[in-house]
Each structure stands twice: as C-alpha cells, then as structure tokens.
C-alpha cells in the first residue's frame, strides 16, 4: 500500500502531464507465481472496483448515452485472490475477486493498493480475439494478464477512454491491429509488465479516482465519468 506522500507526489506528476506509453515487444509476460483460478463474473449488478461503472453494457440510454452491444464487456478484467479479502466498500464483507470494466481500471487499482500478480492473486483479462460483441457475456474468455499481449490504438474507443484491448496471443493482436490501422491511427503493443511499470495509466477522471482510492478524497460522487 502506497503512503499518502507517495500518492500525492504521483498525482502532482499526473496533473502536469501523464507519461507517454513506451512500446515494448508483444508477449513479454510476468514470470510465474501462484495461479489462482478465475472466479465467476457478476454480470447482473456487478460494478467496477475502481470507477464503480457497470461491468455489463447498459441497455438503452444510460446517463445520456447509448452504447453498442458488448461495448463494456470486451475489456472486462479481474483480480482473483488466493484467500478472501475485505470488500473495497464494505470491510465487514469479504470477496474472492475484484471486477473491473477496463484494463486500465484494474492496473490503476492494483497500483494504488499495492496488489501484485502472482503474490496471492492472479490478474485476468478478456481475450478480445475470442470475443463476439453480439454474444458479450457468453464469449468473455478470461486469460492470465501475465501472458496476454495488449493492443493500444490512438483513436480506438473503449470504456474509460483507456484505448487498450487484450489478446491471448501476439499474432491475434497484430492481426487486429492490421485490420484496424486506418481507423485507430497510431498503434502500439505492450506486455502486462510494461503496463504495470507505467502505472497509473491515463484514463477518464484519473486524478480524482486515484486520490479517492488513496483515501485523499471522501464522500464525493465518483460516478461522473465519461466513456
């Protein structure tokens, strides 16, 4: 767990400008460690542990916007724990996993709270290569983040404006990039270790969310995010 001085220092740097993501070779995973099985996904009523947005795409208009079918689910991510731990918003309860609507939300949550893949927890991401937006919940296939290849597209639209998708293989990520190079502009590939090294990752309302999770802000509405 980072102390307040460390978080404040980091937040100050974010206000001045977030660092650019450096390109790394695809497929460079984190070394092994305990592999905790993925837990069931609470699609009905489940929310992101970092930003509290739904993990399931809302039906119809939601906060003034209508999202395409499967828009949220394609970036669903999870931290599964070896032993139950206190729930984020209710310490009297315990959870076996934390659920996130965005890859960046999971990485940023882990950064603030000092969670590490392979140390009593396993990080999972949705394999976009096996995903079908027409059947969102049915085709979410979770793969260990440590072995995934991550794709960044400059103009790609995903939840929290994180611009990140995960793929089970480097080839699948490269094929996706080739098919979308005209729409997405600049493109990059990352390993999960690279994302962790560069955390916190830029996304919507980043500073307020990080400050709240660090205990620097309390009692404010943190559901006012744009996708």
NUZA-387189 format. One record per residue (C-alpha): chain; z, y, x; residue in three letters; residue number from 1. Coordinates in steps of 0.1 Angstrom, whole numbers, plus 2048, in hexadecimal, padded with zeros to 3 digits. Each point is the difference from the previous one (the first is absolute). Layout:
   chain     w     v     u   resn   resi
       A     Z     Y     X    Ala    NUM
...
END
This chain:
   chain     w     v     u   resn   resi
       A   800   800   800    Unk      1
       A   7F6   822   80E    Unk      2
       A   81B   81A   801    Unk      3
       A   7FB   822   7F0    Unk      4
       A   7F8   812   821    Unk      5
       A   7E3   7E8   807    Unk      6
       A   7F2   803   7DD    Unk      7
       A   802   826   801    Unk      8
       A   7EF   801   821    Unk      9
       A   7E4   7EA   7F2    Unk     10
       A   7FD   814   7E0    Unk     11
       A   7FD   820   815    Unk     12
       A   7E2   7F1   812    Unk     13
       A   7F0   7F6   7DF    Unk     14
       A   802   823   7F2    Unk     15
       A   7ED   80C   81F    Unk     16
       A   7E6   7E6   7FC    Unk     17
       A   7FD   7DA   7FE    Unk     18
       A   7F2   7EE   81E    Unk     19
       A   7DD   7F1   7FD    Unk     20
       A   7FE   7DB   7FD    Unk     21
       A   7F3   7F0   821    Unk     22
       A   7E7   7E5   7FD    Unk     23
       A   80A   7DD   80C    Unk     24
       A   7EE   7DF   802    Unk     25
       A   801   7ED   7DF    Unk     26
       A   815   7E1   7FC    Unk     27
       A   81B   809   81A    Unk     28
       A   81F   7F3   7ED    Unk     29
       A   825   801   806    Unk     30
       A   80E   7E2   814    Unk     31
       A   810   7E5   7EB    Unk     32
       A   823   800   7F2    Unk     33
       A   811   7F3   7E1    Unk     34
       A   7E7   7FA   7E4    Unk     35
       A   810   807   7DF    Unk     36
       A   7EC   7F3   7E2    Unk     37
       A   7F1   81B   7E9    Unk     38
       A   813   806   7E0    Unk     39
       A   7F2   803   7DC    Unk     40
       A   7F1   821   7F7    Unk     41
       A   810   813   7E2    Unk     42
       A   7E0   80E   7F2    Unk     43
       A   810   809   7DF    Unk     44
       A   817   81D   807    Unk     45
       A   800   7FD   826    Unk     46
       A   800   820   814    Unk     47
       A   7FB   80B   824    Unk     48
       A   820   800   814    Unk     49
       A   7F4   81F   813    Unk     50
       A   7EF   817   7E7    Unk     51
       A   80B   7EF   7DF    Unk     52
       A   7DD   7FF   7F2    Unk     53
       A   7F5   7E1   7ED    Unk     54
       A   7F2   7E3   814    Unk     55
       A   7E9   7F7   7E2    Unk     56
       A   7E4   817   7F6    Unk     57
       A   80B   813   7E1    Unk     58
       A   7EA   7FA   7E1    Unk     59
       A   7F0   81F   7F1    Unk     60
       A   809   823   80A    Unk     61
       A   81F   803   816    Unk     62
       A   80E   822   80B    Unk     63
       A   7DF   810   7F7    Unk     64
       A   7EA   7E7   813    Unk     65
       A   7EE   7E0   7F8    Unk     66
       A   7FC   7E7   81C    Unk     67
       A   7E6   7E4   804    Unk     68
       A   80B   7DD   7F8    Unk     69
       A   811   7F1   81F    Unk     70
       A   804   821   812    Unk     71
       A   825   7FC   808    Unk     72
       A   802   7DA   806    Unk     73
       A   7E6   800   81C    Unk     74
       A   819   80F   818    Unk     75
       A   820   7EE   7F4    Unk     76
       A   817   7F7   81D    Unk     77
       A   822   7EF   803    Unk     78
       A   81D   7FB   817    Unk     79
       A   810   7DE   7FA    Unk     80
       A   823   7FB   80D    Unk     81
       A   810   7E1   80F    Unk     82
       A   821   808   7EF    Unk     83
       A   805   816   7E1    Unk     84
       A   808   824   807    Unk     85
       A   80D   81E   7EB    Unk     86
       A   7E6   80E   7E8    Unk     87
       A   7F3   823   80B    Unk     88
       A   80D   813   7E2    Unk     89
       A   81C   7EA   7F5    Unk     90
       A   816   7F2   81D    Unk     91
       A   813   7EA   7E7    Unk     92
       A   7E1   7EB   7FB    Unk     93
       A   7ED   7EC   81A    Unk     94
       A   7DB   7FA   805    Unk     95
       A   7EC   7E5   812    Unk     96
       A   7E3   817   806    Unk     97
       A   7F4   824   7FE    Unk     98
       A   7DF   808   7EF    Unk     99
       A   7E8   81D   809    Unk    100
       A   7E1   80E   7F0    Unk    101
       A   7F2   80B   821    Unk    102
       A   7FE   7F2   824    Unk    103
       A   80B   822   80C    Unk    104
       A   81E   800   7E9    Unk    105
       A   80C   7DF   80F    Unk    106
       A   7FB   80C   823    Unk    107
       A   812   821   7FA    Unk    108
       A   81D   7EF   7EE    Unk    109
       A   804   7E8   81D    Unk    110
       A   7FF   81D   818    Unk    111
       A   81C   813   7EE    Unk    112
       A   816   7E2   7FA    Unk    113
       A   7FC   7EF   821    Unk    114
       A   7F0   7DF   7F2    Unk    115
       A   7EC   7EB   819    Unk    116
       A   7E8   7E4   7F9    Unk    117
       A   80C   7DF   80D    Unk    118
       A   825   80B   800    Unk    119
       A   80D   7F1   7E0    Unk    120
       A   7E2   80C   7ED    Unk    121
       A   7DA   7FB   7FD    Unk    122
       A   7E8   81B   7F7    Unk    123
       A   7E3   7F6   7E9    Unk    124
       A   7E0   813   7F5    Unk    125
       A   7E5   7F9   7E6    Unk    126
       A   7E0   7F1   80F    Unk    127
       A   7E6   818   7F3    Unk    128
       A   7E5   7E8   80A    Unk    129
       A   80B   7E6   7E6    Unk    130
       A   809   81A   7E6    Unk    131
       A   7EC   805   7DF    Unk    132
       A   808   821   7EE    Unk    133
       A   7F4   7F0   7E0    Unk    134
       A   81D   7E7   803    Unk    135
       A   81B   814   812    Unk    136
       A   820   7ED   7FD    Unk    137
       A   7EF   7DE   802    Unk    138
       A   7EE   807   820    Unk    139
       A   81B   811   815    Unk    140
       A   802   7E8   81D    Unk    141
       A   81D   809   818    Unk    142
       A   7FB   7FC   825    Unk    143
       A   819   807   81C    Unk    144
       A   7FB   824   80B    Unk    145
       A   805   7F6   825    Unk    146
       A   7DF   7EC   7FF    Unk    147
       A   7EB   817   7EA    Unk    148
       A   7E6   81A   80A    Unk    149
       A   803   822   7F1    Unk    150
       A   7E3   816   7F6    Unk    151
       A   802   826   7FE    Unk    152
       A   7E4   814   7EE    Unk    153
       A   801   826   802    Unk    154
       A   7F3   805   7DC    Unk    155
       A   80C   7E0   7F1    Unk    156
       A   817   804   7E1    Unk    157
       A   81E   7EA   7FD    Unk    158
       A   823   806   7F3    Unk    159
       A   815   81B   811    Unk    160
       A   7E0   80C   812    Unk    161
       A   80A   7E7   81C    Unk    162
       A   7DB   7F7   808    Unk    163
       A   80B   7DD   80A    Unk    164
       A   7F6   7DD   7F5    Unk    165
       A   80A   7DE   810    Unk    166
       A   7EA   7E2   807    Unk    167
       A   809   7DC   80A    Unk    168
       A   7E5   801   81C    Unk    169
       A   7F0   819   816    Unk    170
       A   7DE   7F5   7F5    Unk    171
       A   808   806   7DB    Unk    172
       A   80C   823   809    Unk    173
       A   7E0   807   815    Unk    174
       A   7EA   7F4   7E4    Unk    175
       A   812   816   7E7    Unk    176
       A   7FC   81E   817    Unk    177
       A   7DB   7FA   805    Unk    178
       A   7FB   7FE   7DA    Unk    179
       A   812   821   7FA    Unk    180
       A   7F8   815   81F    Unk    181
       A   7EB   818   7EC    Unk    182
       A   81C   807   7E7    Unk    183
       A   81E   800   816    Unk    184
       A   7F6   816   81D    Unk    185
       A   813   7F9   820    Unk    186
       A   80E   7DD   803    Unk    187
       A   81B   7EF   815    Unk    188
       A   810   7DE   805    Unk    189
       A   825   7FB   808    Unk    190
       A   819   7E4   806    Unk    191
       A   821   800   7EE    Unk    192
       A   812   807   821    Unk    193
       A   7EB   820   803    Unk    194
       A   80A   80C   7DE    Unk    195
       A   824   7FA   808    Unk    196
       A   7FD   812   821    Unk    197
       A   7F1   81E   7EF    Unk    198
       A   818   801   7E3    Unk    199
       A   807   814   7EB    Unk    200
       A   7DC   7FE   7F2    Unk    201
       A   7F2   81F   7EE    Unk    202
       A   7FF   7FD   7DA    Unk    203
       A   807   815   7E2    Unk    204
       A   822   813   800    Unk    205
       A   809   7F0   820    Unk    206
       A   81B   818   80C    Unk    207
       A   813   800   7E0    Unk    208
       A   7FF   7DA   7FD    Unk    209
       A   80C   7FA   823    Unk    210
       A   81C   81A   7FD    Unk    211
       A   80C   7F0   7DF    Unk    212
       A   801   7DD   80F    Unk    213
       A   813   80E   81E    Unk    214
       A   81A   80E   7E9    Unk    215
       A   7F7   824   807    Unk    216
       A   7F5   807   7DC    Unk    217
       A   811   7F4   7E1    Unk    218
       A   7FD   803   7DA    Unk    219
       A   7DC   80D   800    Unk    220
       A   7E2   7F3   7ED    Unk    221
       A   7EC   7EB   818    Unk    222
       A   7E7   7F3   7E8    Unk    223
       A   7EA   81F   803    Unk    224
       A   7E5   7F1   816    Unk    225
       A   7DB   802   7FE    Unk    226
       A   7E8   7E3   806    Unk    227
END
